[in-house]
Amino acid sequence: MNWERMHALIVKEFIQLMRDRITLAIVVFMPLAQLLIFGFAINTDIKHLRTVVFDQSRTQESREMINSLTSSNYFDVIKYAGSVKEVDQTVESGRAKVGIVFPPDYASRIKGGRQTSVQVIIDATDNLSASSALAAAQTIGMLKSQEILAEKFSRLGMKIPGQAVDMRIRLWYNPDFITSWYIVPGIMGLLLTLTLISMMSMAIVRESEQGTLEQLLVTPMKIWELLFSKIIPYIVVGYVQVFISIVVGIFVFNMPFLGSLTLFYFLTFFYVVASLSLGIMISCFAQNQTQALQMSVFIILPSVLLSGFVFPLESMPAGFRYLGECFPITYYISLSRQIILKGGGLAYVWQDTLALVAYIAVMFTASILMFKRRFVP
């Protein structure tokens, strides 16, 4: 390894990168914009669902139930309908996500100690909203039933029997289900994938189109030294994006950082190099910058959807889960959440780290071989 000749190419790459103002703007502002958009917009705990109510009972008991539903913040009553047909039409038109129908004998059945029913109609075209409404309605109904039973037993001078099994649940690491805490570590991996793979692939293809790559190839520099020198500026770019992401996550979304920042930065190096190696591989197949960008998008989309960024890996079929494990972002998201949210050390993330190291070894070696085959005469 000759650091003097590598140093010259590294300086050249930094100068070329600094002259590209659009790229610099992307590096600085994309992490900020993406974090703010995803952090505020994505929320799996859906509340304030538009609700239409048809109260045929019109009693204190039905009004108390409606108050329980609205005070939970999951249901916002936007309309009181005059018929079941009107409820159906309101839900069908999309003006409401939930329809609630109280029977005429709702209060009388409760006072008589008999079971009564409340019909809840949920628009399930949006499964996240539907799941949230379903869970909230069932929980509120169960709590209201316990309250009614407690009042009945109290009037009779009896004590309500306790539950046979008391499930004492403790929520660790994110007890308030704050979606941004879960999303931000994934966004860091997503940003690095979006920028580094596309920038690296187009940088080499651009050199080839401009003819400067041939000039570099006639120098005494070895191929692996050439490629490593070209990726060093983009490693710095990756760390700039990670720094911005962490700052925004902590100071904007109040995300905790429980683990070692030093360990996290150290392990980020492996993911950055793995992503850049994938970008080099794409450049070996692309004939021009447009093709490089298209191939990058082709890689980025499945790597995001199958990495556990939004959808848990456990919920995927085995074949797609194995496919997701072929992308480095899968391992980076796992170790990021482990270090940031759980405070885990190397003992908990060594498998993900080893997978990234293996990925670099295979992909960078393959990239060198493909680069020689494509560009070296």
N, C-alpha and C positions, 0 to 999 in steps of 0.2 A: 504493500500500500504506500503510495507516494502522496503525502499530504500537501506538498507544494503545488502539484498540478491539480489536485482535487480542489485546493483552496481557490485557485483561479476560476474554476468552473462554478464553484459555489457563489463567489462574488458576482460572477456574470449572471447567475440565475436570480440572485437577490435584486440586482439592478433591473433586470428585465421585469421582475415581478412588481417592483416599486413603480415602474413606468406605466403599468397597466392600472389606471385609476378605477376602471370598472371592477376589476378583480379585487382591488383593495377595499372598495365600497362594499362588495359582497362579503368579504372576510369580516369587516367590522360590523356592518348593519344587519346582515342576515341572521346571526345568532340572536341579536336583540329583538328583531322583528318576529322571528319564528317562535322564540320563547314567550313573548308577550301574547302572540296570537294563540298558540297552542295552550299556554298556561291558563289563559283566561277563558278561552272558548271551549276547550274540551273539559267536560265534567260528567263523569259517569253516575254521579248521584243527582238524578233529575228531580227537581222540585218545581213548585208553582205550575202544576199542570192545569190547563184550562178545563173547568168542570161545569157541567150542566146538571141541575137537580130538579127532579119531579117529586115533590113532597105531597103525597096523598093523605098523609096522616095529619099534618099541620098541628102538631102538639108540642108540648115542652120537650118530650122525650126525643122526637125527631130533630128538633132544633138543637138539642144538646149534642146529638150525634153529628150534625152538620158542623157545629162549632168545633168538635173534636177533630174532624177531618181538616177543616181550614186552619186551625191553630197548629197543626203539624207542619205547615208550610209546603206540604206536598200537593195540596189541592187548593186551587183558587176558583171559587164559584163565580162564574161570569154571567150566569143566567138561571132563572127559575122557570122551568117549562110548565105548560099546562096539560100535557098529555105525554104518554109513552112515545107516541109517534113523533112528537116534537123533539124529544130527547134523541131518538134515533136519527132524525134528520140533522140535528146539530152535530152529532158525532160523525155522521156520514159526510157532511160538508167540510169537515176539518176544523170548524170553529171551536170545537172542544175535543179534548183527548179522552175525557172520562165522562160517563153519564151515570148518575145515581138515582135509583127509583125506590121510594119508600112506599110500602103497601098501606092501604087505608087502616088496617087493624094493627099497625105497628105498636102503638102505645098500649092498646088493650091487651095484646098478647104478652107484652112485657109485664104489665101489672098483674096479669093472671098467672104469671110464672111459666108461661109456655114459650117455646122457641119461636122466634120470628126471623124473617129473612129480609135482607136489603139487596136489591139487584145492583151490581156494579158492572157497567159496560165500559170496556177499555179498548181503545183503538190500538191494535197490536201491530200496525204497519211499521211503527218504530219500536223495535224490541227493547231498547234501553228504557224508553219512557214507559212502555207497558210493564216491564219487570219492576221498575220503581213504583208504579201505581199499584201493582198487584201486591207487592210486599208491604207497602204502606197501608193499604186497605185491610189486608189480613191482620196486620199487627194492631191497628186501631180497633178493628172489630173484636179481637181477642181481649184487648185491654178494657174495652167498654163492657164486654160480657162479664169480666171479672168484677168490674165496678158495680154492675147491677146485682150480681150475686152477693157481693159484700154488703150492699145496702139491704137486701132481702134478709140475709142471715142476721144482720144487726137489728132489724125490726123484730125479729123473732127471738132476740136475746141469745143468739147462738154465734159461735165463732166459725168463720169460714175455714174449711179444711185447707191445709197447705198442699202444694204440689208434691207428688210422689218423688219426683226427681227435680232437684234444683240445679239448673245449668248455670254455673257461675262463669261468665265469659270475660276474659281479659284480652283486650286488643293491644298488641305490641307494635311499636315503630310508627304507626299512623292511626291512632285511635279515633280521630275525627274524620277519617276517610277523605282527606284532602287530596283531590285528584292531581293537583299541580305537583305535589311532592312525588307522586308516582310517575308523572309525565316528564318532568325536567331531566332526570337522568337518562331517560330514553331519547329525549330531544338532542342531548349532547352527542350521542352516537349517531343520530339521524343527520345532524348538521355536518358532522365529519364525513359521513358517507356521501351526502349530497355534494359537498364542495371538493373534497380531496380526490375522490374517484374521477369526477368529471374534469377537474382542473389538471390532474396529472395526465390523464389520457389525451386531452387536447393539447397540452404543452408539448408532448413528444411529437404528436402528429403535426403540430404547427411548425416545429423545427424541421421536420421532414419536408413539409410543403415549401418552406422558405429556403431550403437547401443548406441551412446552417448545421444540420445534423451530420451531413457528410463531412463537413470540415472538422467536426469534433471526432469523427471516427478515424480520421487519418492521424490523429495525435497518438503518442505512445500510451495514452491512458487505456487501462483495461475496461472491458464492458461493464463489469460490476462496479468499478470505481466511477464510471460515467453515470450509471443509473443512480448510485447512492448519492453522488454529488448533486444530482438534479432533484432528489426528493428531500434533501435537507431543508431548503427554504420552505417547502410545504409542511414539513414537520413543525416548523416555527408557526406557520399559519394555523395548523391544527391546535397548537397550544394557546394561541391567541383566542381562538373560538371557545376552547374549553374554559379559559379564564373568564371570558365575558359571560358564558353560560352559568358558571358557578356564582359569580357576583350577582347576576340578575336573579337566580334561584334563591339565594340567601336573603338579599335585601328587598326584592320585590314580592316574592312569594313566601318569605319566611321559612324556607326549606331548611331543615337541620342538616348539618354536615357532621355526622357522629364519628366517622372514621379518620384515618390518617390522610391528610392532604398530600403529604410527600409520597406515600404509597400509591395514592390515586394518580398523581402526575407520572409517577414512574411506570405504572401499568398502562397508562394512556399511550405511552410511547409505542408499545407493541401493537395496539389497535391502529394507531396512525400509520405505522409502517405497513401493517397488513392491508389497510385500505389503499395506500399508495401502490403497493405491489399489485393489487387488483387493477388499479388504474393503468399501470404499465402493461399488464396483460391485455387490457382492452385496446390500448394503443397499437399493440402488435397486430391486431386483426383489422382495425379501422383504416380505411383508405384516405379519409379526410376528416376534418374537424366535425362536420355534421354527423357522419357515421359514429364518431367517437362519442358525441353527445347522446345520440340515439341509443347506442349500446350501453352507455352509463345509466340512462333512464330504465332500460330493460333490466339491468342488474339491481338498481336502487329500489324499484317498486316491490319485487318479491322479498328483498332483504328487509324492508320495513314491515310488510304485512306478516311475514313468517318469523320475525325475530323476537316476538314477545313485547314489542313496543306498545301496542294497543291491546292485542288479543293474547291471552295467556297461552303459553305453549302446551299446557296440559289439556286444553280444550280442543287441540287440533288432532286430526287423524295421524296415525303413526308415520305415514309416508310424507306428509307435509311437515311434520315435526323434524324428521330426519333431513328434509330439504332445507329447513330453516337453520339447521346446525352447520350447513355448508357456508354460511355467511359469517364473517367476523363480528358483525354488529350484534349478533345473538349473544355472544360471550361477553362483549363489552357492556351491554345493557345489564346483564346479570351481575357482573362484578361491580358496576357502578352503583346499582341499587343496594348491593350487599355492603359496600364500603360507606356510601353516603347515608343511607337510611338506617342501616342496622349496625354500623360501626364495626363491621367485620374486618379481620386482618388477613394476611396472606394465607393463613391456614384454612380460610373459608373460600378463597378465590383462586387457589393454586390450580385447580382443574381448568377454569376458564383461561387463566394465564397460560398454562401449558398448551391449550388448544390454539391460542393466538400465536404462540411461538412456533408451533408446528405448522400453522397456516402460513406464517412468514417464510419458513424454511422451504415449504413446498412451492408457494406462489412466487417468491422472489427468484428461486432457482429456475422454475419454469419460465418466468419472464425473461431471464437472461438468455435461456436457450431460444425462446421465440424471437427475442430481439435480434440475436445473432442471425437467425434464419431469415428474418424479414429485412433487416437494414444493413447487415454486414455483407459486402460482396465476396 
